[in-house]
Each structure stands twice: as C-alpha cells, then as structure tokens.
Amino acid sequence: MASKLPRATQVKNKTPAPIQITAEQILREARERQEAEIRPPKQKITDQTELADYRLRRRKEFESLISRVGWNKSVWVKYAEWEESHKDLKRARSIWERALGIDALSRDHTIWLKYVHMEMKNKFVNHARNLWDRAVIRLPRVDQLWYKYIHMEEMLGNVAGARGIFERWMEWMPDQQGWFSYIKFELRYNEIERAREIFERFVQCHPKVSAWIRFAKFEMKNGEIGRARNCYERAVDKFADDDEEAEQLFVAFAEFEDKCRETDRARCIYKFALDHIPKGRAEDLYSKFLAFEKQYGDREGIEDAIVGKRRFQYEDQVKKNPRNRHYDTWFDYIRLEESVGNKERIREVYERAIANVPPAEEKRYWQRYIYLWINYALYEELDAQDMERTRHVYRECLKLIPHHKFSFAKIWLLAAQFEIRQLRLKEARLLLGEAIGRAPKDKIFKKYIEIELHFGNIDRCRNLYEKYLECSPENCYAWSKFAELEKSLYETERARAVFELAIDQPALDFPELLWKAYIDFEISEGELEKTRALYERLLNRTKHVKVWLSYAKFEASAMSSDINQKKKCLQHTRDVFERAVSYLINSAPELKEERVILLEEWIDMENSFGELGDAIIAFGQHTRSSPAAYEEYIDYLFPEQITNNMKLLDSAYKWKKQRVASKD
C-alpha cells in the first residue's frame, strides 16, 4: 500500500515580514561564519644548523619508508630526487645504486631512465654513458634504452659513438623498427652505402616480404632501378612458393614495373602470379590485375587476359558433365565470375548451376547441390544487395526440395534469419512454423526456441517445447532443456512436473542423462528427501553399480558440521553400500568386477570420513584374486565362497578316510 503524502502547511498570515532576507544575504552570512581553513605553519630555515636538522629528519623518514616498503619504486625515486634537489649528487647516486641493487627494481627500465636523466641534467656525460652501458647490458631487449642512449650520443655530436651503439644493438636482432632507425640514422648523414649494407643485413635477419619490399623502395628512392629490380627478383626466388606472402610480393613487383613504365614486364608478373598462387588467396591480385588492364588495355583484352581462358575451360567441363565431381566445377566457375564482378553473368551462371537438379530424391545427391542455392542467396543479399531476389531464391529452393522424403534444416534457418535481418519477424515465424510442420528437425526447434527466448517470449518457448516433445517424446535433451528453462524462470514446480513427465515416458534415448539432470535439480533446490526418493525410484528400474555409487556419494555429500548429522549421513551411506553388496551377492553373483569396484569405492569413502570411518567393514567383504588355468583369466573369491569351499574339502577328506578304513 502506497504511503500517504504529508499534508500541505496552510499559511494563515500572508502579509510580508517586516524584515526581508534574500538568498544572497543567507549565503554571505554562511560564508562569514565559516571557519578558516587550518593550514600547517610554514617553516623557515634561518641557519645551517636548522637545515642540517631538517635534512637529517627527512633522511630518517625516507630510510624508514625504505625499510618498510623497499620494493616500492616511487619511494626510492622520491628519495633520490629529494637529495638531488638539495644538490647532494653523491648521496643521490648512492640512493640510485642501492635501488638498482634490488633485483626486481634493476629489471625496471624506468629506474635506469630516471637515474640517467639526473646525470644528463647535471651534465655528467661520462657518468651517463657508464649508466647507459650498464642498462643495455642488463636489459638488452628494452628498445627505449637503446633509443635514448643513441639520441644522447647524437645530440652530443658523437656520430661514431652512436653508430657503435647501433651495431651493438643489432647483434641482439631487434624488431624491424630498430633496423629502420639505424637506416634512417645513416641516411641523415648521407651514408647511402652504409644504409644499403644495413638493409642487406636486415633482410637476412627478418626474411619477410615486407622487408624486401622496403629494401626495393629504398633503392627506387635513390634512383637505383636496377638494384631495386634485383631486390624484387631475389625476393621472388625466396617466396614464390609461399602462398601466404607471395601475393603481396607480386603486387608490389608489378606496381614497381608499372612505375618504371615497363608495361609488358608488369603484365608478365601478374600472369605468372595468377598461375602460381591459389585462387582463394589471389583476390587482391585479381583486382590489381584488373585495374592494370583497365588502365593499359581495352575491355576485350581484360576478359581475354583474366577470364577468357578459364571460362572456356569451365564451359567445356560443364558441357561434358553438368554434375561433375559433386558440382565442384560450377562452384569454381561461379567463384571466377564473382572475382570479375559482372552481376548479370554471375546470376546467369547461378541459374544454370541450380537448373541441374539431382537425378534421384535421395539426400546424399542433394547435400552438395543445396549449397549452390545457399551461395546464390548469400550473393544476392550481401554483394548484390537485392533483398527481393534473395527472398525469391529462398522460396524457390524450399519449393524444390522434396520435404516428404527429406529436408534441410539449414535452408529453413537461413531463410528465417534473413527475414529477421529485414525486421520481418512475422514472416520468420511463419517460415519456422512451416518448417516444423513439414520437417520437424532438432536444429529447427532449437534455433526457433533460441530466437523466441532472445525476444523474451516465454509462452512461445513453452509452446515450442511442447510441440518439440510431441514430435520427439524420447528426446532427453528436449526434456532437460525444457526443465532448465522453467528452472531459470524460478518455476520450480513446473520444472519438477516436466521431469516427472519425462521419466514416465516408455522410451528415452539417453535416460541416464535425464535422471542425472533431475537428481541434480533436486540437489540444487536442497530437497534431500526428494533426492533420496528419486534414487529409490531409479533403483527400482535399474540396479547398475554406477547408480549405487552415485547414491552413496550423494549421502556422503549431505554431511554437515554437526557430529550427530555426520553419524546419520555416515549410516545412510553404509546402508546404501550394504544394500548394493547384498543385491550383487544374492541377485547378480556373476557381476564380480562390479562388486569389486563397489567395495573399493566403499573403502575409499570410509577412509575419507576420518575418525568416524571404519574401513574394516568394507575390507571384510573384499575379494581375493586367484589365477585359473590360464594367466589371462582372473577369478574373484569372496569370504562366503571361501567358507563353502572349506566345508566341501572337509567332507571330501572324511569320505576318503572312511574308504581307507573300510578297505583295512
């Protein structure tokens, strides 16, 4: 019930007050009455004694901090910077060295950078050099240290020293950026030959297409066309068989020849590349070649150069056998036309391909053919952007499939998802409903339920699950998911009712999974008694050893911290094991291995109970193994069998003794 609003205050005297107070006046008075901010007094140092005392006090504070949090980098940095601010560089160096003596801090390159910055700021160049040398030896993989070291030497005009540092760095084989920095350094001083030598070393260290292209562009920039062409030719020798990077190399080589106005060379490179690179990885190469031909050739030449030869081959193959190799020729032909990009020709090839309907109404003949329709629809939607034609393709495909014999859930789902992308949810539902009526497949039910659940239509999901279970009442997955849905909605009774209906079905495909899901559900709800009742009902149907073990583990897991409760759970667990052993002895004596497994599990569980456990109870019923006539065969003898055998031996001994006495 909503709370009542307070009654409005009624003002009886509405005449203005004799003294009027404005908001500005209230704020001014509040500011005047506000207490002044308390600030610590400023300390003024007047002589050397006070300064020494201040420094001693601050150093004690810093040393105390270091003793407590010596791993903290900021404490060392503040300490050293404070000493530096007091112009005591000797002490500052001592602090930096102490920090670097800690292994974790010596691996932090920022400590080195701040230390060197102090030396450089105070113009101690040799100190800085020594520090840089130590830093790059300690952390040779940190590029920033090398860059800073080289920058310092270059700023000091020590070009030879900077070059030596670069050489030391290159011995560590850094990434490409490090090599480029060295090359740019040499180019700043017009050392072209040195830069060329570095490029030669660079392509050996990083044998990648991008490195060779960079080398060739360097030669081209310096007007060395012959050297640049030689770089590309050497790269082709190395990477012509590398499908992943060869395309990039050939494109760059052809563009280089194009810039040099060597049109015939460029055309030969493109053709060579198209013959050696797989079609699936030559998309960019096709587009570049097409652009090249558009610039330097005529329209007919473009078709003859790129498409003509292969189109002729494909036409010849499809005429000889329209369904050659499971429509593989049609797929290749369509891919070729799509690379050209002529919509009318692409549609023509698609229509000719789908006209070759499989000869028999058997699914194995249609499995490859159906992908022609799928690719056609996806092309119309994604490339041609023609939604009406896409919808027409899906409808014609669904009409063609003989649903009375077999169907394809993929087509139904793709058609429905297309309608959803077009914001036509009603049409998508009609399609999925028709699919359920004509081809009730698991995939369709699952996807339809997923879509409705995504939109939050719980009642539709329930109806779909009911329809799903009408079509496939033995499907344990459907029953489990239905119950899982109800559980997620906190409909515990509904979920329990679904499980009850499921386990009452006369036939189930995976009953063990369903029973496990039901038992886990009751355990998650904390219904221990109902869980026990479920185990008892399951044991009425099957006496499998795994059921007994699961039941016993459940009883053991119900144990709490209370000692009485522990004893009660322990007794329940032993009762389950005793019932299981009794069943295997009396009703299934041939299941000896199962009995061994059960007893071993009982022993382990008794040991896990600690002081409350008693493994002797289970040990008394454990087996002994005795080899029979052959080594491969092992028999198990239980205690009661050993007793019976001893009685038989005693009887045989008495009988033999009587025979001997009678002969005498």
Secondary structure, DSSP 8 states (H G I E B T S, - for coil): -----------S--S--SS---HHHHHHHHHHHS------------SHHHHHHHHHHHHHHHHHHHHH-TT-HHHHHHHHHHHHHTT-HHHHHHHHHHHHTSHHHHT-HHHHHHHHHHHHHTT-HHHHHHHHHHHHHH-TT-HHHHHHHHHHHHHTT-HHHHHHHHHHHHTT---HHHHHHHHHHHHHTT-HHHHHHHHHHHHHHS--HHHHHHHHHHHHHTT-HHHHHHHHHHHHHHHTT-HHHHHHHHHHHHHHHHHTT-HHHHHHHHHHHHHHS-GGG-HHHHHHHHHHHHHHS-HHHHIIIIIIHHHHHHHHHHHH-TTTTTTHHHHHHHHHHHHHT-HHHHHHHHHHHHTS--SSS-HHHHTTTHHHHHHHHHIIIIIS--HHHHHHHHHHHHHHS-TTT---HHHHHHHHHHHHHTT-HHHHHHHHHHHHHH---HHHHHHHHHHHHHTT-HHHHHHHHHHHHHH-TT-HHHHHHHHHHHHHTT-HHHHHHHHHHHHT-S--S-HHHHHHHHHHHHHHTT-HHHHHHHHHHHHHH---HHHHHHHHHHHHHT--SSHHHHHHHHHHHHHHHHHHHHHHHHT-TT-HHHHHHHHHHHHHHHHHTGGG--HHHHHTT--EEEE-SSTT-EEEE-HHHHHHHHHHHHHHHHHHHHHHHHH-
